[in-house]
Amino acid sequence: MSKLMQKVSRLKRHKATAIAPANIAFIKYWGRVNEELRLPANSSISMNLSEAYSETTVEFNKKFKKDVVMFKGKRMLFSEANRVIKHLDRIRALAGLNLKAKVETRNSFPKGTGIASSASGFAALTLAASKAAGLTLNKKDLSILARLGSGSACRSIPDGIVEWKKGKTSKKSYAVSLFPASYWDLRDIIVVVGARSKKVGSTEGHAVAESSPFYKERIRGMEKKIKSIKKAIKNKNFKRFGEILEAEAINMHMVMMTSEPPLFYWLPKTLKVMQFVIKQREKGVKSYFTIDAGPNVHIICQAKNAQKIVRELKRMEGIKNILVCKPSNGAFFT
Ligand code: DP6
């Protein structure tokens, strides 16, 4: 190979790295109107998390005979890698690229904390793979593409506090930043009470949501709820904000528990932490809880109260890990 050719092929190395945060939803995405396109039944609101992120490197190379997906230095099983490879296929099709890839991902959060996040993973994968494939996409298109991998991943693209507008079509269903990360000094104290991977993941969960007798009612109240929480965030009305997000989490879990088959994600310790939060409020320390499709509790509070809450939590038995997160920006290239 001539020197010039070598230089060109080096420049054409199809490799890129990106970092994307996980996010916690204050108004949840639970249930879809289109499975394949991951179009949600309702809009949702979330905050990106500073201490919980994924870093992903993607390389396309003609030397590779097949796609290889590595997670924390270990090769992923085909059953798990399959969803990643499907996402690579979407990106290859967009870029008109016909090369196999190597994907390497690591998470910031310690192993076995149960904070496994498809949101940070698919957002980082979307950025890294699209850049490595030679595509230049804007935030809106990145959010749409990330959504096809995992719904909540579309919310990890824009900065700070984010709204995923449900949209009627794929082109209209993406997330935008409502407020920058610096807007409100909130904290999400993630209390890890169980680290085992869940039996029924969110993908299957969304599919059965509609079978709950409370689902329709939940969706009916959504527009109003979103309007109210946006107003509370805008006015930094913490009490109103907290009351809405806590009631919303309970509402989603009631739908989960009453669907067919019923999905019950709480452990006894989950309930203990919920009661702890209620007690803290009675003592005047304002904080509210929210819970995703797992047993861990996210305690949402203002920065000024975070340390006090963590100190009290550390006195409780059976807590596996505590991770304090600030609001953060969305996904970026390294
Ligand atoms: C309970 O985004 O994980 O965390 O689109 O199937 O990947 P898929 O689902 P996912 O669902 C998240 C569910 C939730 C609520 C939320 O984050 O809004």
Residues whose N, C-alpha, C, O or C-beta is under 5 A from the ligand:
A	BS01	DP6	A25 I27 K28 Y29 R38 S44 S118 G149 S150 G151 S152 A153 S202 T203 D292 A293
